Amino acid sequence: MVSAVSYNCNNALIIEDVNYAQHVESVVAPNEEGIVSDQRNNIRFSVLPLLNEEFGADSAQSVEFVRILRNADGFYFITANGFKNVYVFEPKRGELKLKKSIQISESGLEHPALNWRAPYIQIIAYNTESPLYITEKGVIKNQESKS
């Protein structure tokens, strides 16, 4: 299938129907400064704001790995072991802007994993009863919502 192409009023070429989905999650370790760098998917950012959000600014808590997955609309889903939330970010010029914080576990996720299950992101963890399906808007409540 050929993607749609159009021109706006400035005669700029626009390619439509772009799918940004990253089908396999990235699992990356922060360096000493808290920077995660996913070379396969060309993204680099500091995890420190997420650690502050999850554990408090005064906490010395760290994470061994950060899990990142991008959906078809280009939103980044980010979480880590011990996080209560999955953070959804919208890419902007030189920054990631928080779109939504989705609470998954009140006690913190145990060994979470993010999977692409079009058109949703599936999150599984040792301490969740069953897989959850999420979008940039939040948790999909039931199986019927996924059909």
C-alpha positions as CSV (number, residue, x, y, z in Angstrom):
1,M,0.0,0.0,0.0
2,V,1.3,3.4,-0.9
3,S,1.2,6.1,1.7
4,A,-0.9,9.2,1.0
5,V,1.1,12.3,0.0
6,S,-0.4,15.8,0.1
7,Y,0.8,19.4,0.0
8,N,-0.3,22.0,2.5
9,C,-0.9,25.7,1.6
10,N,2.9,26.3,1.8
11,N,3.5,23.6,-0.9
12,A,5.3,21.5,1.7
13,L,5.5,17.8,1.0
14,I,3.6,15.8,3.6
15,I,3.7,12.0,3.8
16,E,0.6,10.7,5.6
17,D,-0.3,7.4,7.3
18,V,3.2,7.0,8.9
19,N,3.5,4.1,11.4
20,Y,6.0,4.8,14.1
21,A,5.5,1.5,15.9
22,Q,8.6,0.0,17.5
23,H,7.7,-3.7,17.6
24,V,10.3,-4.8,20.1
25,E,10.8,-3.0,23.4
26,S,14.2,-1.5,24.1
27,V,15.7,-2.4,27.5
28,V,18.5,0.1,28.2
29,A,20.7,0.7,31.3
30,P,21.2,4.3,32.5
31,N,24.8,5.4,32.7
32,E,26.4,7.1,35.8
33,E,24.7,10.4,35.0
34,G,21.2,8.8,34.5
35,I,21.3,9.0,30.7
36,V,19.7,6.2,28.7
37,S,20.8,5.8,25.1
38,D,19.0,3.5,22.7
39,Q,21.2,3.4,19.7
40,R,18.9,1.0,17.8
41,N,16.0,3.4,17.9
42,N,18.0,6.7,18.0
43,I,16.8,8.2,21.3
44,R,18.8,9.5,24.2
45,F,17.4,11.1,27.4
46,S,17.9,11.5,31.2
47,V,15.9,9.1,33.3
48,L,16.4,11.3,36.4
49,P,13.1,13.2,36.1
50,L,11.3,9.9,36.0
51,L,13.2,8.7,39.1
52,N,12.3,11.9,40.9
53,E,8.6,11.4,39.9
54,E,8.5,7.8,41.0
55,F,10.7,7.9,44.1
56,G,10.9,11.5,45.2
57,A,13.6,14.1,44.6
58,D,15.4,13.2,47.8
59,S,15.6,9.5,47.0
60,A,18.8,7.7,46.1
61,Q,16.7,5.0,44.3
62,S,18.0,3.9,40.9
63,V,16.9,1.5,38.2
64,E,19.0,-1.1,36.5
65,F,17.1,-0.9,33.2
66,V,14.5,1.3,31.5
67,R,12.0,-0.2,29.2
68,I,10.9,1.9,26.1
69,L,8.4,1.1,23.4
70,R,6.9,3.4,20.8
71,N,3.4,3.1,19.4
72,A,2.1,3.6,15.9
73,D,1.2,7.2,16.6
74,G,4.7,8.0,17.8
75,F,4.2,8.1,21.6
76,Y,6.9,6.7,23.8
77,F,5.9,4.4,26.7
78,I,8.5,4.2,29.4
79,T,8.7,2.2,32.6
80,A,11.1,0.3,34.9
81,N,11.3,-2.2,37.6
82,G,9.9,-0.7,40.8
83,F,7.9,2.0,38.9
84,K,4.2,2.3,39.8
85,N,3.5,3.9,36.4
86,V,4.0,3.7,32.7
87,Y,4.9,7.2,31.4
88,V,3.6,8.2,28.0
89,F,5.6,10.9,26.2
90,E,5.0,12.8,23.1
91,P,8.2,13.7,21.1
92,K,8.7,17.4,20.6
93,R,11.7,19.3,19.3
94,G,14.6,18.3,21.6
95,E,12.3,17.1,24.4
96,L,9.8,14.5,25.5
97,K,6.6,16.0,26.8
98,L,4.5,14.0,29.3
99,K,1.2,13.1,27.8
100,K,0.0,10.8,30.6
101,S,1.1,8.9,33.6
102,I,-0.7,5.5,33.8
103,Q,-0.6,3.9,37.2
104,I,-0.3,0.1,36.9
105,S,0.7,-1.0,40.4
106,E,0.4,0.7,43.7
107,S,3.4,-1.3,45.1
108,G,5.7,-0.9,42.0
109,L,6.0,-3.2,39.0
110,E,8.1,-6.4,39.3
111,H,10.0,-7.2,36.2
112,P,7.7,-5.4,33.7
113,A,7.8,-5.9,30.0
114,L,6.2,-3.9,27.2
115,N,4.9,-5.6,24.1
116,W,3.5,-4.2,20.8
117,R,0.0,-5.7,20.3
118,A,-1.4,-3.5,17.5
119,P,-2.9,-1.1,18.1
120,Y,-2.1,-1.3,21.9
121,I,0.8,-1.6,24.1
122,Q,0.7,-4.7,26.4
123,I,2.3,-4.5,29.8
124,I,3.0,-7.6,31.8
125,A,4.7,-7.9,35.2
126,Y,5.2,-10.6,37.8
127,N,2.9,-8.8,40.2
128,T,0.0,-8.1,37.8
129,E,-2.9,-10.6,37.6
130,S,-3.0,-10.5,33.8
131,P,-1.6,-8.4,31.0
132,L,-3.0,-4.9,30.6
133,Y,-3.5,-3.1,27.4
134,I,-2.8,0.6,27.2
135,T,-2.7,3.5,24.8
136,E,-1.6,7.1,25.2
137,K,-5.0,7.7,26.7
138,G,-4.8,5.1,29.5
139,V,-5.7,1.5,30.2
140,I,-8.1,-0.3,28.0
141,K,-10.7,-1.6,30.4
142,N,-11.8,-4.9,28.9
143,Q,-11.3,-7.4,26.1
144,E,-14.2,-5.9,24.1
145,S,-12.4,-2.6,23.9
146,K,-9.5,-4.3,22.2
147,S,-11.6,-5.8,19.3
